[in-house]
Amino acid sequence: MSIAKRPTAPRTTVFEPMEMSVAEAVLKDVKQILDRLGLVFFLRHGTCLGAVRDHAFIEWDDDLDIGSVIGLHGLTEERVHSVVPVFEEDGFAANVDMNELSLAVDLKKSGCQIDWACYRIIDDSIYQWPMTQIPVRLHTDLREIDFLGEKFWVPNPPEEYLRLKYGPEWMVPKKAGAFEREVLDLMAETTLPATSGGIIALSNELDPRRHTGSLKILDVEGRSIEGAVVSLAATTVLTGLAKAKTNTDGYVYFSLPGQAGYVVGVEHGEHHEILYGEQLAPHFDYVYRPDPQNPAGRVDALVPEQF
């Protein structure tokens, strides 16, 4: 396997909770801009969960999540791009990342991150990060709710959306990291085979003709873990979900459809962690090692193997 030519020291980022008063102001700023432009958006992910279940932001949430669907409510890709200068004029840092599943509009103001995902329709569904299939029908006739003294749209019915996104116990509050087992189960249930992105191959037996990289699982002490369950799915292309157990040397071998954002799940014994924000590419080898100080919320946690 070829070793990735990138810094050998970990550059892990750990998400920190939002400042809630700032988050409220930023969300209302975004609403004012999109309402003025006639662009329909809905609350999604943890922002929707908090608004519907708790009537407040979730205390450990690290960003704001809103969404729209291209092809519904008059939204086009051109209109999404046209909004960026308007946000910038209002003091936002704004960037659009295009991928197979969505136009991801990354917004930041006053230190608060807001992710506006403009989803593409694929066979009557949209695919929400990390890779959850949601029917388009939940977004054609949105429901209006009261939140933060304003009116916001949410998927309709919101209970069905939240069940699909967070499982049947979505009404039970859980701390960061506590719901990861359920997320892995939901990914296994809902992720479909690839359409155009290609299938991820994952195995504990190396096939040089097929595999283009590896992932080695270590424990806190740096020892290889045999039998750890590794789950892998792309977050920006529709690839399907792959699972495999590590071999006696702690390895699984992969073949990726391309460089993209990936979600990586690691389970062994009582340990389970989901890395939601890993940028992986073919022809790279990676190493996973848990961080007892940060059991959840890590980004860019996988590093090159060193010999």
C-alpha positions as CSV (number, residue, x, y, z in Angstrom):
1,M,0.0,0.0,0.0
2,S,1.2,3.5,-0.8
3,I,1.5,5.9,2.2
4,A,-0.3,9.2,1.9
5,K,2.0,12.2,1.4
6,R,0.4,14.4,4.1
7,P,1.5,15.6,7.5
8,T,2.1,12.7,9.9
9,A,1.0,14.6,13.0
10,P,-2.8,14.4,13.7
11,R,-4.8,17.5,12.8
12,T,-8.0,16.5,14.5
13,T,-10.7,19.0,15.0
14,V,-13.3,18.6,17.7
15,F,-16.6,20.3,17.4
16,E,-17.5,22.7,20.2
17,P,-21.1,23.7,21.2
18,M,-22.5,26.9,19.7
19,E,-23.0,30.0,21.7
20,M,-26.8,29.8,21.7
21,S,-27.6,33.5,21.7
22,V,-25.3,34.0,18.7
23,A,-26.8,31.0,17.0
24,E,-30.3,32.4,17.4
25,A,-29.3,35.7,15.9
26,V,-27.5,34.1,12.9
27,L,-30.4,31.8,12.1
28,K,-32.8,34.8,12.1
29,D,-30.4,36.6,9.8
30,V,-30.4,33.7,7.4
31,K,-34.2,33.5,7.6
32,Q,-34.5,37.2,6.8
33,I,-32.3,37.0,3.7
34,L,-33.9,33.8,2.3
35,D,-37.5,35.1,3.0
36,R,-36.7,38.4,1.3
37,L,-35.5,36.5,-1.7
38,G,-38.5,34.1,-1.7
39,L,-36.4,31.0,-1.1
40,V,-38.1,28.3,0.9
41,F,-36.0,26.4,3.5
42,F,-36.7,24.0,6.3
43,L,-35.0,23.1,9.6
44,R,-33.2,19.8,9.4
45,H,-30.9,17.5,11.5
46,G,-30.3,18.6,15.1
47,T,-31.8,22.0,14.5
48,C,-35.1,20.4,13.5
49,L,-34.9,17.9,16.4
50,G,-34.3,20.6,18.9
51,A,-37.1,22.9,17.5
52,V,-39.7,20.1,17.4
53,R,-38.8,18.1,20.5
54,D,-37.3,20.7,22.9
55,H,-38.5,24.0,21.4
56,A,-34.9,25.1,21.7
57,F,-31.4,24.4,20.3
58,I,-29.9,21.2,21.6
59,E,-27.3,22.3,24.2
60,W,-24.4,20.4,22.7
61,D,-25.1,21.1,19.0
62,D,-22.2,22.6,17.2
63,D,-23.9,24.1,14.1
64,L,-27.2,25.1,12.5
65,D,-28.7,23.0,9.8
66,I,-31.2,24.1,7.2
67,G,-32.2,22.6,3.9
68,S,-34.0,23.1,0.6
69,V,-34.7,20.7,-2.3
70,I,-33.7,21.6,-5.9
71,G,-36.8,21.3,-8.0
72,L,-39.2,22.1,-5.3
73,H,-40.7,25.6,-4.4
74,G,-39.0,27.1,-7.5
75,L,-35.4,26.3,-6.4
76,T,-32.8,25.9,-9.0
77,E,-29.0,25.6,-8.9
78,E,-28.7,29.0,-10.4
79,R,-30.7,30.6,-7.6
80,V,-28.6,28.9,-5.0
81,H,-25.4,30.4,-6.5
82,S,-27.0,33.8,-6.8
83,V,-27.6,34.0,-3.0
84,V,-23.9,33.8,-2.1
85,P,-23.2,37.5,-2.8
86,V,-26.2,38.5,-0.8
87,F,-25.0,36.6,2.2
88,E,-21.5,38.1,1.8
89,E,-23.0,41.6,1.7
90,D,-24.6,40.8,5.1
91,G,-21.3,39.8,6.7
92,F,-21.3,36.0,6.1
93,A,-18.4,34.0,4.8
94,A,-20.1,31.9,2.1
95,N,-19.0,29.0,-0.1
96,V,-20.8,26.5,-2.3
97,D,-19.5,22.9,-2.6
98,M,-21.2,20.9,-5.4
99,N,-21.5,17.1,-5.2
100,E,-23.7,14.3,-6.4
101,L,-26.2,14.6,-3.6
102,S,-26.5,18.3,-3.0
103,L,-25.2,21.9,-3.3
104,A,-23.7,22.4,0.1
105,V,-23.8,26.1,1.1
106,D,-21.3,26.7,3.9
107,L,-22.1,29.9,5.8
108,K,-20.4,31.4,8.8
109,K,-21.0,34.6,10.8
110,S,-20.0,35.7,14.3
111,G,-18.2,32.4,14.8
112,C,-21.4,30.4,14.2
113,Q,-21.5,27.8,11.4
114,I,-24.7,27.2,9.4
115,D,-25.0,24.5,6.7
116,W,-27.6,25.1,4.0
117,A,-27.9,21.8,2.1
118,C,-29.8,22.1,-1.2
119,Y,-30.6,18.5,-2.0
120,R,-30.8,16.8,-5.4
121,I,-33.8,14.5,-5.9
122,I,-32.6,10.9,-6.6
123,D,-35.5,8.4,-7.3
124,D,-38.0,10.3,-5.2
125,S,-35.6,10.6,-2.3
126,I,-33.0,12.9,-0.9
127,Y,-29.9,11.7,1.0
128,Q,-29.0,13.5,4.2
129,W,-25.7,13.3,5.9
130,P,-24.2,11.0,6.9
131,M,-26.2,8.9,4.4
132,T,-29.9,8.7,5.3
133,Q,-32.6,8.2,2.7
134,I,-35.5,10.7,3.2
135,P,-38.6,10.6,0.9
136,V,-39.1,13.8,-1.1
137,R,-42.8,13.8,-0.2
138,L,-41.9,15.0,3.3
139,H,-40.8,18.3,1.8
140,T,-43.4,19.1,-0.8
141,D,-45.9,20.5,1.7
142,L,-43.8,21.7,4.6
143,R,-45.3,22.3,8.1
144,E,-44.9,25.7,9.8
145,I,-43.9,25.7,13.5
146,D,-43.2,28.4,16.1
147,F,-39.5,28.6,17.1
148,L,-37.5,31.4,18.7
149,G,-40.5,33.7,18.3
150,E,-40.5,33.2,14.5
151,K,-42.2,30.9,12.0
152,F,-40.1,28.2,10.5
153,W,-40.8,25.3,8.1
154,V,-40.0,21.7,8.9
155,P,-40.5,18.4,7.0
156,N,-44.1,17.2,7.1
157,P,-44.9,15.3,9.2
158,P,-41.8,16.1,11.3
159,E,-42.3,13.0,13.4
160,E,-41.7,10.8,10.4
161,Y,-38.7,12.7,9.4
162,L,-37.2,12.6,12.8
163,R,-37.9,8.9,13.1
164,L,-36.1,8.2,9.8
165,K,-33.2,10.4,10.8
166,Y,-32.7,9.5,14.5
167,G,-34.6,6.2,15.0
168,P,-37.8,5.3,16.9
169,E,-36.6,6.8,20.2
170,W,-36.0,10.3,18.7
171,M,-38.1,11.8,21.5
172,V,-35.6,10.6,24.1
173,P,-32.8,13.3,24.6
174,K,-29.3,11.9,24.2
175,K,-25.9,13.4,24.8
176,A,-23.3,13.8,22.1
177,G,-22.0,10.4,21.2
178,A,-24.8,8.5,22.9
179,F,-26.9,8.0,19.7
180,E,-24.0,6.8,17.5
181,R,-25.1,3.1,17.7
182,E,-28.5,4.0,16.4
183,V,-27.0,6.1,13.6
184,L,-24.9,3.1,12.4
185,D,-28.0,0.9,12.5
186,L,-30.0,3.5,10.5
187,M,-27.3,3.8,7.9
188,A,-27.3,0.0,7.5
189,E,-31.1,0.1,7.0
190,T,-31.4,3.0,4.6
191,T,-28.3,3.3,2.4
192,L,-28.9,2.1,-1.1
193,P,-26.5,0.7,-3.7
194,A,-24.7,3.3,-5.9
195,T,-26.3,5.0,-8.8
196,S,-23.3,6.7,-10.4
197,G,-20.8,7.0,-7.6
198,G,-19.6,3.4,-7.6
199,I,-19.7,0.8,-4.9
200,I,-17.3,0.9,-1.9
201,A,-15.4,-2.4,-1.4
202,L,-14.3,-3.2,2.1
203,S,-12.6,-6.4,3.2
204,N,-10.1,-7.8,5.7
205,E,-8.4,-9.7,3.0
206,L,-6.1,-7.8,0.7
207,D,-6.8,-8.0,-3.1
208,P,-4.1,-5.9,-4.8
209,R,-6.1,-5.9,-8.0
210,R,-9.1,-4.3,-6.3
211,H,-8.1,-2.5,-3.2
212,T,-6.5,0.9,-3.3
213,G,-5.9,1.7,0.4
214,S,-6.2,0.5,4.0
215,L,-7.4,1.5,7.4
216,K,-5.7,0.1,10.5
217,I,-7.6,0.1,13.8
218,L,-5.6,0.7,17.0
219,D,-6.6,0.9,20.7
220,V,-5.6,3.7,23.0
221,E,-2.3,2.0,23.7
222,G,-1.5,1.7,20.0
223,R,-2.2,-2.0,19.8
224,S,-3.9,-3.5,16.7
225,I,-7.5,-4.6,17.2
226,E,-8.7,-7.8,15.6
227,G,-12.4,-8.2,14.9
228,A,-13.3,-4.5,15.1
229,V,-16.3,-3.7,12.9
230,V,-15.6,-0.9,10.4
231,S,-18.4,0.8,8.6
232,L,-17.7,3.1,5.6
233,A,-20.0,5.3,3.4
234,A,-19.5,8.4,1.4
235,T,-21.4,11.5,2.3
236,T,-21.1,13.3,-1.0
237,V,-21.8,10.5,-3.5
238,L,-24.3,7.7,-3.4
239,T,-22.1,4.7,-2.9
240,G,-23.9,2.4,-0.5
241,L,-22.6,1.3,3.0
242,A,-19.8,-1.2,3.4
243,K,-18.9,-3.1,6.6
244,A,-16.0,-5.5,7.4
245,K,-14.2,-6.8,10.5
246,T,-10.5,-6.1,10.9
247,N,-8.0,-9.0,10.4
248,T,-5.5,-10.3,12.9
249,D,-3.2,-7.3,12.2
250,G,-6.1,-4.8,12.7
251,Y,-6.6,-4.0,9.0
252,V,-9.4,-3.5,6.6
253,Y,-8.7,-2.8,2.9
254,F,-10.9,-0.5,0.8
255,S,-11.6,0.5,-2.8
256,L,-13.1,4.0,-2.9
257,P,-15.0,5.4,-5.9
258,G,-13.0,8.7,-5.5
259,Q,-11.9,11.4,-3.2
260,A,-14.9,12.6,-1.2
261,G,-16.3,13.1,2.3
262,Y,-16.8,9.8,4.2
263,V,-18.4,8.7,7.4
264,V,-16.4,6.0,9.2
265,G,-17.8,3.9,12.1
266,V,-15.6,1.9,14.4
267,E,-16.9,-0.6,16.9
268,H,-15.2,-3.1,19.2
269,G,-16.3,-4.2,22.6
270,E,-17.9,-1.3,24.4
271,H,-16.2,1.2,22.2
272,H,-18.0,2.8,19.3
273,E,-17.2,6.1,17.4
274,I,-18.5,7.6,14.3
275,L,-16.2,10.0,12.4
276,Y,-18.6,12.1,10.3
277,G,-16.1,14.3,8.5
278,E,-13.3,12.3,7.0
279,Q,-11.8,13.3,3.7
280,L,-10.6,10.1,2.1
281,A,-9.1,9.2,-1.3
282,P,-7.9,6.2,-3.1
283,H,-4.2,5.2,-2.9
284,F,-4.0,6.4,0.8
285,D,-3.4,4.3,3.9
286,Y,-5.0,5.5,7.2
287,V,-4.8,4.7,10.9
288,Y,-7.6,5.0,13.5
289,R,-6.8,5.6,17.1
290,P,-9.4,6.6,19.8
291,D,-9.0,9.7,21.8
292,P,-10.2,9.2,25.4
293,Q,-10.4,13.0,25.9
294,N,-12.7,13.4,22.8
295,P,-14.9,10.3,22.4
296,A,-17.2,12.0,19.9
297,G,-17.2,15.0,17.5
298,R,-13.8,14.4,15.9
299,V,-13.1,15.5,12.4
300,D,-10.0,14.6,10.2
301,A,-9.1,12.0,12.9
302,L,-7.6,9.4,10.5
303,V,-3.8,9.8,9.9
304,P,-1.3,8.0,7.7
305,E,0.2,4.8,8.9
306,Q,3.9,5.1,9.9
307,F,6.3,2.2,9.5
